[in-house]
Amino acid sequence: MASYIRIAIDCMGGDEGISVTVPAAFAFAQRFADTHLLLVGLPDDLERAVAIVAKRYPSVTSERYTILPASEVVTMDDPVDIALRRKKDSSMRVAAQAVKDGLADACISAGNTGAWMAISRYVLKTLFGIDRPAIASALPNQKGGATTVLDLGANVDCSAEHLLQFAIMGTALAQAGDSSRVPSVGLLNIGEELIKGNDVVKQAGELLRQSSLNFYGNVEGNDIFKGTVDVVVCDGFVGNVALKSAEGVSRMMSAMVREEFTRNWFTKLLGLIAMPVLSRFRQRVDNRQYNGAALLGLRGIVIKSHGAADIVAFGCALERAREAVRTGLLKRTALAIAQLTNTQVEVLSAQSGESE
């Protein structure tokens, strides 16, 4: 088992829970033979689900998965303090603990975002030099690639120093699979000019310009989807609004295409002729394939899936977890932080001296 990439899965989390997570996990394991699944949840429920699903995936033998029992479940409505302090044997807690104990290389949940962040932070702690973890994910852009955006909702109020830390972590994530790449970083703002934005954004821009990061400058919301830069940094309030807006546009465009080409026999014929193009378009705007956000800044690889994820989307999130382990995301993030921490301290010290 030592050669496997081990992923602990909170099978109880999400809107659909086991009916999505277990089939997605087995489908994922069939595609990637280098993975071992740690299925975490209520043991009786898990064993029943596994008994049914395993029949459809004979290549995923019992050696490829382990059931880790948990006696409690964090619901989507549970307050953070209930999830963290009272449900100490929840499937979320057991999954995160598996990473801390070295049983798993990564963990994933589609459950309550606030609870998952709080539990992961409590169990795993933050990396040295990082004050707050951030949620980061990739959004599709016009260039055919994806733009890494963070924070997507973990931190509503951020300081300039937090935004600099997000940029460091986002750079490490964007370098996945190619450590020689130097991703460009943009600071989300209401305009490209240096005078634009509130005081925090202006201060963050100054810190980024004095850092060793490949800082492009201020970018606007449309630059995320134009692919102007590789990494876009913002606070969690703005980032979450951008993410939800993108998801809404994706669903709307897909619905419009389906409606337009089913109106009458002529549009149906046009739709049939254009099917290859439409298929590629639907794939480009299908937000399911971008499911799986990394909780960066923790001493372990933690992935958050969308709560409404279906089997396809949850499988994509599992792929994000595997890729993060395979490319050494945790080590690269820690190294990037270590390399830039001294620079950050020097910049802050210099600014402090100027203000005296």
Buried (B, 14 or more C-beta within 10 A) or exposed (E): EEEBBBBBBBBBBBBBBBBBBBBBBBBBBBEBEEBBBBBBBBBEBBEEBBEEBBEEBEEBEEEBBBBBBBEBBBBEEBEBEBBBEEBEEBBBBBBBBBBBEEBBBBBBBBBBBBBBBBBBBEBBBBBEBBEBBBBBBBBBBEEEEBBBBBBBBBBEEBBBBBBBBBBBBBBBBBBBEEEEEEBBBBBBBEEBEEEBBEEBBBBBBBBBEBBEBBBBBBBBBEBBBBBBBBBBBBBBBBBBBBBEEBBEEBEEBBEEBEEEBEEEEEEEEEBEEEEEEBEEBBEBBBBBBBBBBBBBBBBBBBBBBBBEBBBBBBBBBBBBBBBBBBBBBBEBBBEBBEEBBEBBEEBBEEBEEEEE
